Amino acid sequence: MDLATRRRRRALLLFFLLPGISIASWVTRTPDIRDQLGVSTGQMGLILFGLSLGSMVGILCSGRFVSRYGTRPVMGAGTGMLVTSLAVISVGLLLSSVPLVVVGLFVFGVGIGGGEVAINVDAADVERLTGKTTMPILHGCFSLGTVLGACAGIAATAARLPAYWHLAVITVIAAALFLYAIRAIPAGTGVQAPAQAGSEHPRQKLWKDTQLVLIGAIVLAMALSEGAASDWLPLIMVDGHGVDATAGSLVYTAFAAAMTIGRFGGGYFLDRFGRTPVMRASAIAGAIGLLMVIFSDNAVLAGAAVLFWGVGASLGFPVALSAAGETGPDSTARVSLVATLGYVAFLVGPPGLGFLGDHWGLRTAMIVVLVFVACAIFLAPAVETHHRSTTPAGDDPDRSQTP
């Protein structure tokens, strides 16, 4: 691996770390934010709709922008909007302004939805260049970011630091990480020829690829599982199991830590046992964790169950993205399509659970997630491809010959 590729890989680690820190900083303060804004669980679902709407805008535009301009400008614009949104949300909380918080979450969603698809396309390109299973580690940095953000959130909650000051500090940290990392990302990755970029035929043909559609179904289920925990786990523990806000944040931190361990250690198991057994075991573990969180009335047992939930959700997204790029030609479009499905589930699905939770309780709403994860157990063989080897699988074989 040459110096430029190593620098690029380190920068991608930061690009994955940054949204993890940002999301966890919001999630761990949701009980306090709900109380400060004076809204109900159902109204929190409406507030999160700003995040969902922004996410959809970013997701739907990202693939086209990457094809036209490349990953670097899309990553830069998306992450820049993420940093800006944290500042807007902070001001909104300071003023106890629900509309301003919704606007901030909309911008947050556009930045995450648009930027993260581009980041994953760039990460898949690095994986092809190096010929190594690196996607789980890169996504592990997102989970590590959630652990760091959650720890900071727990400390801020315990110290009774107002959420607006907490998010203001995160804004400064996020801006510094972004400005440092963007310099190492090369231009041109993911750009298609004008004729390709202006044609809808490649995307239409992708929907006819049965294996790619099944991989998309897996990533949708597993990303929904991850997103549901990211948005609602502290409140599930507070409202559904009767723990205090600090304990709810601690449980979420345990979930994020389990995901981090699963992603950093996943490469070993993937190389030794293959994708199908690991994916199936992950889905089973996730289903077991969800079952205990939903149906157990023991708060301690439910808190411990999130470890199964976290490990189970850890590998679905990165393994599916790696597999998607190997299912045929035009890997950029394939990764972009599956990443889009994943981020729709991760960012748009959870607010819908809030509406269900307002009527039947958040624990009952998680049954929807459980059904999706159970389906992934049977779809696991779709992640095996015929292109896996010790050399990179890419559209251009010459690109795999790196020092």
N, C-alpha and C positions, 0 to 999 in steps of 0.2 A: 504494500500500500504506500503510495507516494505521499509527500508532505501535504500537498493541497487536499488530497482525499481525506487524510487524517484530520486536518483542520476543519474540513467540511463536516466530517462525522461528529467532531466535538461540538460544532455549532448546532447541528441537528439535535444533539443531546440537550442543549439549552432551549431550543425551540420547542421540544417536547416538555421540558421541565417547567417552562414559564406558564403555559395554560393550566398545568396541574396545580401549581401554586395559587393561581388566580381563582380557579374554580373552588378549590378547597377553602380558600379564604372567605368566599361567599357562603359556601355550604355550612361551614362550622358556625357561622353567625346567624343562620336563618331563624332560629328561635328568637334571638334578640332582635333581629331585623323585623320579624313579624310583630313583635310586641311594640317596637319603637314606631312602626308605621300604623299600628292599631288595626290590623287586618286579621281575618280568619284564615283557616287553611284553604278554603275555597278561593278566597280573594288572593292568597299567595299564588294559587294556580293561575289566576288571571294576570298577576304581576309577572309571573314566569312566562306568560304567553308572549311578552315582549322579547324575551330571550329566544323563544321558539320561532317567532316570526322573523327576527333578525337572522337566526340560524338558517332558516329556509332560504332567505334571500342570498346569504353568503354561499350556501351549499349549491344552489341552483346556478349561480354565476361562476363559481370557482373553476369548474372543469373547462368551460369555454375560455375563461381568462388565461388559465394555464396553457391551453393549446395555442393561444394567440401571443401571449407575452412571456411565457415561461414561469417557472416556479418562483424565482427570486422576487420579482415585483409583487406577485400575489401574496407571498409570505410576508413581505415588508408591509404592504398595505393592511393585510389582515391583522398582523401582530400590532401594528401601530394603532389600529382601531381598538384592539383589546386594551392596550395601555390607556388610551384616551377614555374608554368606557369606565375603567376603574375609578378614574378621577371624577367622572360625572356621577357615578353611583355614590361615591363618597360625599359629594356635595348634596345630592338628593337626600341622603340619610341625615346629614347635618341639618337640613331644612325640614326634615320629615315630610318630604314631597314625594308622594306616590308617582305622579306623572314623570318627574325627573328620574326617579329610579327606573321606571319602565323604559324611558328613552335610553338610559345608560345600559340597561340589559339588552335592548334592541341592538345598540352599537356593539356590545359585547358579543351577541349572537352572530352578527355579520362578520366580525373579526375572527371568531372561532370557526364558524362554518366555512368561511372562505379560505382563511389561512391554513387550517389544519388539513384540508384536502391537498393543498399544494405541498405542505410539509411532508405528507405521506408519499406523494408522488416523488419528491426529491429523495426521501429515505429509501424507497424501492429502487431508485436508480443507483444509490450508493451500495445497496445490497447486491445488485447485479454486478457492479464494478468490482467489488471485493470478493464475491463468491462465498461470502460467509453469512450464516444465519444471524442477522443483526436486528431485524425488525422487533423481536420481542424485547431486546435490550433497550432500543430506542423508546418503545412504548413503556418500558419499565421506568424510564426517566420521567414520563408523565405521571406514573403512579408514585414515584419518589417525590415529585413535586407536590402531589396531593398530601403525602405524609408530612412534608415540611410545612405546607400551608395549613394543614390540620393541627399540627403541633403549635404553630403560631396562633391559630384560632383558639385552641384550648387555653393557652397561656393568656391570651387577650380576654377571653371570657372569664377565666378565673380571677383575673386582675380587674375585671369590670371596666376594661378599656372600651370606650364607645366605638361602635363598629365603623363610624366614619373616619376616626383616626387610624384604626387598624387598616382599612382599605387605602387610606392615603399613603401609609408607609409601603404597602404592597405595590402601589402605583410607581413609586420611586425605584423600588427594586426591579420591577418588571421593565421599566424604561432602560435601566442600566444593562440588564441582560440582553435586551433586544438590540441596543446599539452596538454591543460587543459582538453578538453572534452574526448579524446580517452581513458583516464584511467578508465572511468566509464562504458565503453561498455564491456559486458561479452563476452567470447569466446563461440563458438558452436552454436549460433543462426542461423537457416537456413540450417545447415548441413544435407544432406540426407545420407541415407545408401548407401554404394558403389554400390549396385545393382541398386538402384534407380537413383543415379547420372549418371551411365553409360548407362542408358536406355533412348531412345527417345520416348517411348510410352506414358508416362505421358504428355509430352508437345503436342504430336500429338492429344491426346484425349481432351486437353483443347481447341484446335481450333474447336472441334465439339460441345462445350458447347455454345449454342445459346445466352444465357443470358450473359455469359462472353464476347463473341464477341461484343454484343451490348454495354456492359459497356466499352469495349475497344474503340468502336467508339465514345462514349461520351467523354472519357478522351482525345482521339486524337483531337476532335474538340475544347474542352475547353483549352487544353494545347497549341494548335496552336494559339488560341486567346491570351493567356498569353504571349507566346513566341514572337508573332508578335509585341506586345506592347513593350516587353523588348528589342528587337533588333532595332525597327524602329520608335517608337513613337516620340522621340526627332527630328529625321529627317523628319518625316511626318509633324510635326508642323513647322519646319524651312523651308523646301522646299515646302510643300504643302499648308501651311497657312501663310507663310511670317513673322513668328515671329523670334526674335533673339535666339542665342544659349542658353542663360540663361533662357529665357521664355520656350524654348523647354524642357529643363531639369526640370523646375518647373512643367510643365504639366505632365511629366513622374512621378514626385514625387507624384502628385495628384492621378495618376492611382495606384501607389504602395500603397498609403495610403488607397485608397478605397478598394483595395484587402485585406489589413491588417485588416481593420474594418470588412469586410465581413467574413473573416476567424475566427477572434476572436469572433465575434458575431454569427457565423453560427450555433454553437452547440445548442444554445437556440431554434432557429427556426427549426432545424432538429428534436430535441426532441419533439417539440410541434406540428409541422405540418407534419412531415414525409419527407422522402427523395424525393419522386416524385414531390410534389408541390414546394419544395424548389429548386430542380434542374431545373424544368421547368421555375420557376420565374427567376432564375439566367441566364438561356439561353436567355430568353426574354429581360432582362435588358442588357445583353451583345450585343444582336442584335440591340437594340435601340441605344446604345452608338456608335456602329460601323457605323450605318446608318448616324448618325449626323456628325461623324468625316469625313466620306467619302463624303457626299453630301452637307454639309453645307459650304458655303463660308465665314461664319462669324467666325473669329478665336476665339473670346470669347466663342461663342456657342460650337464650336468644342472642346475647352479646357474644358468646363464644362461637355461635353458629355463623356469624359474619365472617369468620376466618375461612370457612368452607366456601361461603358465597364469594369472597374476594379471590381466593385461589382459583375457583371455578370460572370466574369472569376474566381472569388475567390474560389468557392466551388467545381467546377467540378472535379479537380484533387483529392483532399483529399476524397471526398465522394465516388468517383468511386473506389479508392483504398480500402476503408473500405468495400464497397459492394463486390468487387472482392474476398476478402478473405473469404467471407461468402457464396459463391455460391457452395461450395462443399469441398471435402477433398483436402489435399495437398495445404493448403492456401498459403504457401511460394511460390510455383510455380505460383499460380494464381495471387498473388500480383506482383510478378516479371514480369509476362507477361504483365499485364496492365500498370505497371510502365514503362516498356520498350516502349510500344506504346506511352505513354505520353511524355517520354523524346525524342523519335524520333520526335514527333510533335513539342515539345518545342524548341529543339536545332537544328534540321535538317530542319524543314519546313521554318522558317523565312529567311534563306539565299536565298531560291528559290524565295521568295517574292521580294528580292532585284533585281533579274534579270527581273522580271515582272515590277518592279518599274522603272528600267532604260529605259524601252521601253514605258510604258504607265503612269508612275508616281506612287508614293507610295500610294496615296489615292485610285487610281483605283485598285492597286494590293490588297488592303484590302478587295475587294469584294469577293475574294476567301475565306478569313477568315469568312466573313459574312455568306456565304453559309453553311460552316461547322457548325457554331454556330446555324443557323436556323434549321439544321437537328437535333441538340441535343435537341431542344424543343420537338420533336416528339418521341425521343428515351428515354426520362427521366424515364418512368416507369421501365426500366431495372435495375435501382439501388435499387429497393425494393427486399429484400430477405426474405426467410422464417426463417432465422436463427437469426434475430434480437431479442434481449431480454435484460433484465437487467443484465444478466450474460455474461461473455466473450464467444465468439464463437471461438473455436479453434479446432485443431485436437485432442488435449488431454484434456478431461474435467477436469482432476485432476489439471491441471495447473491453472485453473481459481480460485481455492480456495486460494487466497492470503490474508494475514492479513489486 
